[in-house]
Amino acid sequence: MKRYIRLLIIPALMITLVSCSKNKANYNFKTWNKCDSLDTLKEFVKEATNKKSKKYIPVEDRIVTFDMDGTFVGELYPTYFEYNLLEYRVLDDETYKNKASQSEIDAANSIRDFVRNGTKLPDHFDMIHANAAAKAYAGMTVAEFDKYVKDYAKMPANGFSGMTYGESFYKPMLEIFDYLEKNDFTYYVVSGSDRFICRALVESIGIEPNRVIGMDVVLESSGQGDTEGVNYTCGVDETLIRTDELIIKNLKTNKVKQIAQEIGKIPVLSFGNSGGDSAMHNYCLSNPKYDTEVFMLIADDEERDHANREKALNLKIQWEEAGYNVISMKEDFKTIYGDNVLKTDFTF
């Protein structure tokens, strides 16, 4: 009798294992249309996870990097979340706006003019913003800043109905996260935005804080004062505070340096949407050990999102010439933010 039971159990286990393996290979992408970019990704994953394939990649080397803004989080209102947040902090937040320095006010007004009037942002505005943002949140503890970001993220997204800023994830890209995780890939968010802003936003979709790389400011212990950290031992009752000293704006080659320092391995897949991600993509393509693929999203859907289709189609040509796979939000996504989210006019 016992032998009979074992014979029943073993086939059942085999069926379960085969079923699990099959599910990984045949992931149901519900929010995607059939497209070349998705076919390329699925073929890559199929080969990378097949131990009999010459293109097999061990689990520990299945490293993937994702930009955030415009890659899986919407560029809303119609710019980066962290730009929107700085504009609010400096110009609208009653608890802070009267304390802001002139450089912060100038940066915030540049964002407001860009959004409301279409005025061109000043040259090198990424660094102007980074330094202004460092000042604007200086003195906040890490926990206070996390709450500040999450509170702002609860606000309705300007230019849309049915969505807050904190819900503005591209649904098809969330499926990519799930698909890669089910196939034992480890993914990292590598963004030009503030590391702690990114952490606050992606927490809701289950991305751990140690998988986020971004712009950084110097932190100090609450009792440290002017003493250098190397000469100071923080107490158990102290907390970490943001300072106004910028460490790094995580764009272009800075992304590559941060990946090398914090991950220690060259990615095999990379996802982005702008020229600020090209260095990260090229680093991935330089991997000497494994085949790689990189993907660029283009914001070419003017009906469901705030986009510039002409600019996006020009970028498509540029990205394809660089050897990148192009994901069209218009052609490849069945939905962007979900069917209950509708594009509206901006309100000011």
C-alpha positions in Angstrom: 0.0 0.0 0.0 2.8 2.5 0.9 4.5 1.7 -2.4 1.3 2.5 -4.3 1.0 5.8 -2.5 4.5 6.8 -3.4 3.9 6.0 -7.0 1.0 8.4 -7.0 2.9 11.2 -5.2 5.9 11.2 -7.5 4.0 11.7 -10.8 2.0 14.4 -9.0 5.2 16.2 -8.1 6.5 15.9 -11.6 3.3 17.4 -13.0 3.6 20.3 -10.5 7.2 20.9 -11.5 6.5 20.8 -15.2 3.5 23.1 -14.7 5.7 25.7 -12.8 8.4 25.6 -15.4 5.8 26.0 -18.2 4.2 29.0 -16.4 7.6 30.8 -16.3 8.1 30.3 -20.0 4.6 31.2 -21.0 3.9 34.3 -18.9 0.6 35.9 -19.8 1.3 39.6 -20.6 -2.2 41.0 -20.3 -1.4 44.6 -20.8 0.8 44.2 -23.9 0.1 44.0 -27.6 2.2 41.5 -29.6 5.3 43.4 -30.6 9.0 42.9 -31.6 10.4 44.3 -28.3 8.4 41.9 -26.1 9.3 39.0 -28.4 12.9 39.9 -28.1 12.7 40.0 -24.3 10.9 36.7 -24.1 13.4 35.0 -26.4 16.3 36.4 -24.3 14.8 35.1 -21.1 14.0 31.7 -22.6 17.7 31.3 -23.6 19.1 32.8 -20.5 17.2 30.4 -18.2 17.8 27.3 -20.3 20.8 25.4 -18.9 21.3 23.6 -22.2 21.6 26.9 -24.1 24.9 28.5 -25.0 23.2 31.7 -23.9 22.5 30.5 -20.4 23.1 33.0 -17.6 23.5 31.8 -14.0 21.0 33.2 -11.6 23.6 35.3 -9.8 24.5 37.1 -13.0 20.9 37.8 -14.1 21.2 41.5 -13.3 18.7 44.1 -14.8 18.8 47.9 -14.5 15.7 50.1 -14.9 15.5 53.9 -15.1 12.5 55.2 -13.3 10.9 58.5 -14.6 9.5 57.9 -18.1 10.5 54.2 -18.0 8.0 52.8 -15.5 6.7 55.9 -13.7 4.9 58.6 -15.6 6.6 61.9 -16.5 3.6 63.9 -15.3 2.5 67.6 -15.1 4.3 67.2 -17.6 7.7 66.5 -16.1 9.5 64.5 -13.4 7.9 63.8 -10.1 10.9 65.3 -8.2 10.6 68.5 -10.2 6.9 68.7 -9.3 7.8 68.1 -5.7 10.4 70.9 -5.6 7.9 73.3 -7.2 5.3 72.5 -4.6 7.9 72.7 -1.7 9.2 76.1 -2.6 6.2 77.9 -4.0 3.2 76.3 -2.4 4.1 74.6 0.9 3.0 77.1 3.6 5.4 75.5 6.1 8.4 76.1 3.9 8.0 78.6 1.1 9.0 81.7 3.2 12.2 80.0 4.2 13.4 79.2 0.6 16.6 80.7 -0.7 16.7 82.7 -4.0 18.3 79.8 -5.8 15.5 77.5 -4.8 12.9 80.0 -5.8 14.5 80.5 -9.2 14.7 76.8 -9.8 11.0 76.3 -8.8 9.9 79.2 -11.0 11.8 77.7 -13.9 9.8 74.5 -13.5 6.5 76.4 -13.2 7.2 78.4 -16.3 8.2 75.3 -18.2 5.0 73.5 -17.2 2.5 76.4 -17.5 4.0 78.5 -20.3 6.2 76.1 -22.2 9.3 78.2 -21.4 12.6 76.4 -22.0 14.4 75.2 -18.9 17.8 76.8 -18.3 20.9 75.0 -19.6 22.2 72.3 -17.2 19.0 72.5 -15.3 19.5 69.0 -14.0 22.3 70.3 -11.8 20.5 73.5 -10.9 17.5 71.4 -9.7 19.8 69.0 -7.8 21.4 71.7 -5.8 18.2 73.5 -5.1 16.5 70.2 -4.0 19.4 69.5 -1.7 18.8 72.8 0.0 15.0 72.5 0.0 14.9 69.3 2.1 17.9 69.9 4.3 17.2 69.4 8.0 14.6 66.7 7.4 15.2 63.3 8.9 15.2 60.4 6.5 11.8 59.3 8.0 10.3 62.8 7.7 11.4 63.1 4.1 9.9 59.7 3.3 6.6 60.8 4.7 6.7 64.1 2.9 7.2 62.4 -0.5 4.4 59.9 0.2 2.0 62.6 1.3 2.6 64.5 -1.9 2.3 61.3 -3.9 -1.3 61.0 -2.6 -2.3 64.1 -4.5 -4.3 63.7 -7.7 -2.1 63.7 -10.7 -2.6 66.9 -12.6 -3.7 66.2 -16.2 -5.4 62.9 -15.4 -8.6 61.7 -13.7 -8.6 58.5 -11.6 -5.0 58.5 -10.5 -2.7 60.0 -7.9 1.0 60.8 -8.5 1.9 57.7 -6.4 -0.2 55.5 -8.6 1.3 56.6 -11.9 3.1 53.4 -12.9 3.0 52.0 -16.4 1.0 48.8 -16.0 2.9 47.0 -18.8 6.3 47.7 -17.2 5.0 46.3 -13.8 4.4 43.1 -15.7 8.0 43.1 -16.9 9.2 43.3 -13.2 7.0 40.4 -12.4 8.1 38.3 -15.4 11.8 38.9 -14.7 11.4 38.1 -11.0 9.6 34.8 -11.8 12.6 33.9 -14.0 15.1 34.6 -11.2 16.4 38.0 -12.5 17.4 40.6 -10.0 16.4 44.1 -11.0 17.6 47.5 -9.7 16.1 51.0 -10.1 18.9 53.3 -11.3 17.4 56.8 -11.5 18.5 60.4 -11.8 16.0 61.3 -9.2 16.8 61.5 -5.5 17.4 58.0 -4.0 14.9 58.6 -1.2 12.2 59.9 -3.5 12.6 56.7 -5.6 12.5 54.5 -2.5 9.3 56.2 -1.3 7.6 55.8 -4.7 8.5 52.2 -5.5 7.8 50.8 -2.0 4.1 50.4 -3.0 5.1 48.0 -5.8 7.3 45.9 -3.6 10.8 47.1 -4.6 13.1 46.9 -1.7 15.1 50.1 -0.8 18.5 48.3 -1.3 17.6 47.8 -4.9 17.3 51.6 -5.6 20.2 53.8 -6.8 19.7 57.5 -7.3 20.9 61.1 -6.7 22.4 61.4 -3.2 23.0 64.1 -0.7 25.2 63.9 2.4 23.5 62.6 5.5 24.6 63.3 9.0 23.7 62.1 12.5 21.4 64.4 14.5 24.0 65.0 17.2 27.0 65.2 14.9 27.2 69.0 14.4 30.4 70.1 12.6 32.3 67.0 13.5 33.3 64.8 10.6 31.6 61.4 10.5 34.9 59.6 10.7 35.5 61.2 14.1 32.0 60.9 15.5 30.0 57.9 16.9 26.3 58.4 16.7 24.2 57.3 19.7 21.3 54.9 19.8 18.8 57.7 20.2 20.1 59.7 17.2 18.7 59.7 13.7 19.9 60.5 10.2 19.3 64.0 8.7 19.5 65.3 5.2 22.1 68.1 4.5 22.3 70.6 1.7 25.5 69.0 0.3 25.0 67.2 -3.0 27.1 64.0 -3.5 26.1 63.0 -7.0 23.5 63.6 -9.7 22.9 60.1 -11.0 22.8 60.7 -14.8 24.7 59.4 -17.9 28.1 58.0 -17.0 27.4 58.6 -13.3 24.8 55.8 -13.6 27.5 53.5 -14.9 29.8 54.4 -12.0 27.1 53.9 -9.4 26.2 50.5 -10.9 29.8 49.4 -10.8 30.2 50.6 -7.2 26.9 49.4 -5.8 26.0 46.3 -7.8 29.5 45.2 -8.8 28.3 43.4 -11.9 27.5 44.5 -15.5 23.8 44.1 -16.2 22.5 41.7 -18.9 19.3 43.7 -19.5 18.7 47.5 -19.3 15.5 49.6 -19.6 15.4 53.4 -20.1 13.7 56.2 -22.0 16.1 59.0 -22.6 19.6 60.1 -23.5 20.5 60.0 -19.8 20.1 56.2 -19.9 22.3 55.7 -23.0 25.5 55.3 -21.0 23.8 52.7 -18.8 22.6 50.8 -21.9 26.0 50.9 -23.5 27.6 49.6 -20.3 25.1 46.7 -20.5 26.0 46.1 -24.2 29.7 46.0 -23.2 29.2 42.9 -21.0 32.1 40.6 -22.0 30.6 37.5 -20.6 27.0 37.2 -21.7 24.6 38.3 -24.5 22.6 41.3 -23.6 19.6 43.4 -24.7 18.6 47.0 -23.9 15.2 48.7 -24.3 14.1 52.3 -24.8 10.5 53.4 -24.2 9.3 56.3 -26.4 6.4 58.5 -25.2 4.5 58.5 -28.5 0.9 58.2 -27.3 -0.7 61.7 -27.3 -4.2 60.2 -26.7 -3.6 58.4 -23.4 -0.7 60.4 -22.0 0.9 63.9 -22.3 3.4 63.2 -25.0 5.2 64.7 -28.0 4.8 62.2 -30.7 7.0 63.9 -33.3 9.9 64.1 -30.8 9.3 60.4 -29.8 9.5 59.2 -33.4 12.7 61.0 -34.0 14.1 59.4 -30.9 13.0 56.0 -32.2 15.3 56.4 -35.2 18.1 57.5 -32.9 17.7 54.6 -30.5 17.4 52.0 -33.2 20.6 53.3 -34.9 22.3 52.8 -31.5 21.3 49.2 -31.4 18.5 49.5 -28.8 15.1 47.8 -28.8 12.3 50.4 -28.9 9.1 50.0 -26.9 6.3 52.2 -28.3 3.8 53.2 -25.6 1.2 53.8 -28.4 1.7 50.6 -30.4 2.9 48.1 -27.7 0.8 49.0 -24.6 -2.8 47.9 -24.4 -3.1 50.3 -21.5 -0.7 52.7 -19.8 -2.0 53.6 -16.3 -5.1 51.4 -16.4 -8.4 51.7 -18.2 -9.9 53.7 -15.3 -7.4 56.5 -15.8 -8.2 59.2 -18.4 -6.0 62.1 -19.7 -7.5 65.5 -19.0 -6.4 69.1 -19.4 -4.0 70.6 -16.8 -5.4 72.8 -14.1 -3.5 75.6 -12.5 
